[in-house]
Amino acid sequence: MQLSDTENKMVARLRKEQQLIIRLRWVRLLVAIVGLAACVYCEFTLIEVVRSDPDQFSLFLVALISPFICLIFLGDTFAIVYILRYWNGKPETRLLLRVIDDFEKHDA
């Protein structure tokens, strides 16, 4: 099986993408965990501010900031699930690259 130049470029790009996913998985996981911890800390800090001095400005601040903190929390949770799911790269891409390697090996 002979691949065209465009197809070879696409295969090279897929290989580079797979290597990048595997190389950066710990960094991405650490960033997502730190984001989760920051969200939890901010939420508890806001709750403590309201409990200690429940004035109108504090309640307004909590009502304004809490939804954004929750959205960031959900995004970080999704990121952790995504990172763990594709820990060794995307399986369909790995399979495709393995098939291409096998065809190239048998043609040589």
C-alpha positions as CSV (number, residue, x, y, z in Angstrom):
1,M,0.0,0.0,0.0
2,Q,1.5,3.3,-1.1
3,L,0.3,6.5,0.6
4,S,0.3,9.8,-1.2
5,D,2.2,12.8,0.2
6,T,-1.0,14.2,1.7
7,E,-1.8,10.9,3.4
8,N,1.7,10.7,4.8
9,K,1.4,14.2,6.2
10,M,-1.9,13.2,7.8
11,V,-0.3,10.1,9.3
12,A,2.6,12.1,10.6
13,R,0.2,14.6,12.2
14,L,-1.8,11.8,13.8
15,R,1.5,10.3,15.3
16,K,2.5,13.7,16.6
17,E,-0.9,14.2,18.1
18,Q,-0.8,10.8,19.8
19,Q,2.7,11.5,21.2
20,L,1.5,14.9,22.5
21,I,-1.5,13.4,24.3
22,I,0.7,10.9,26.0
23,R,3.5,13.3,26.8
24,L,1.3,16.0,28.3
25,R,-1.1,13.8,30.2
26,W,0.4,14.4,33.6
27,V,0.6,18.1,33.2
28,R,-3.0,18.3,32.0
29,L,-4.1,16.1,34.9
30,L,-2.2,18.2,37.4
31,V,-3.7,21.5,36.0
32,A,-7.2,20.1,36.1
33,I,-6.8,18.8,39.7
34,V,-5.4,22.2,40.8
35,G,-8.4,23.9,39.1
36,L,-10.8,21.6,41.0
37,A,-9.0,22.4,44.3
38,A,-9.1,26.1,43.6
39,C,-12.9,25.9,42.8
40,V,-13.6,24.1,46.1
41,Y,-11.4,26.6,48.0
42,C,-13.1,29.6,46.5
43,E,-16.6,28.2,47.1
44,F,-15.8,27.5,50.8
45,T,-14.3,30.9,51.1
46,L,-17.4,32.5,49.7
47,I,-19.6,30.5,52.1
48,E,-17.4,31.5,55.0
49,V,-17.6,35.2,54.1
50,V,-21.4,35.0,54.0
51,R,-21.6,33.1,57.3
52,S,-19.3,35.5,59.1
53,D,-20.9,38.7,57.8
54,P,-24.2,38.2,55.9
55,D,-24.6,41.7,54.5
56,Q,-26.3,42.4,51.2
57,F,-23.0,42.9,49.3
58,S,-21.7,39.5,50.4
59,L,-24.8,37.8,49.3
60,F,-24.7,39.6,45.9
61,L,-21.0,38.5,45.5
62,V,-21.8,34.9,46.2
63,A,-24.8,35.0,43.8
64,L,-22.7,36.5,41.1
65,I,-19.5,34.4,41.5
66,S,-20.8,30.9,42.5
67,P,-22.3,30.0,39.0
68,F,-18.9,30.7,37.4
69,I,-17.1,28.7,40.0
70,C,-19.5,25.8,39.4
71,L,-19.0,26.0,35.6
72,I,-15.2,25.9,36.1
73,F,-15.6,23.0,38.5
74,L,-17.7,21.1,35.9
75,G,-15.2,21.9,33.1
76,D,-12.3,20.6,35.3
77,T,-14.2,17.5,36.1
78,F,-14.9,16.8,32.4
79,A,-11.2,17.4,31.7
80,I,-10.2,14.9,34.3
81,V,-12.6,12.3,32.9
82,Y,-11.4,13.0,29.3
83,I,-7.7,12.7,30.3
84,L,-8.3,9.4,32.1
85,R,-10.3,8.0,29.3
86,Y,-7.7,8.8,26.7
87,W,-4.7,8.2,29.0
88,N,-2.8,6.2,26.3
89,G,-4.1,8.2,23.4
90,K,-7.3,7.8,21.3
91,P,-7.9,4.1,20.7
92,E,-9.2,4.6,17.1
93,T,-6.1,6.6,16.2
94,R,-3.8,4.0,17.8
95,L,-5.6,1.2,15.8
96,L,-5.4,3.2,12.6
97,L,-1.7,3.8,13.0
98,R,-1.0,0.2,13.9
99,V,-2.8,-1.0,10.7
100,I,-0.8,1.5,8.6
101,D,2.4,0.3,10.2
102,D,1.5,-3.4,9.6
103,F,0.7,-2.6,5.9
104,E,4.0,-0.8,5.5
105,K,5.9,-3.6,7.2
106,H,4.3,-6.2,4.9
107,D,5.0,-4.1,1.8
108,A,8.7,-3.7,2.6
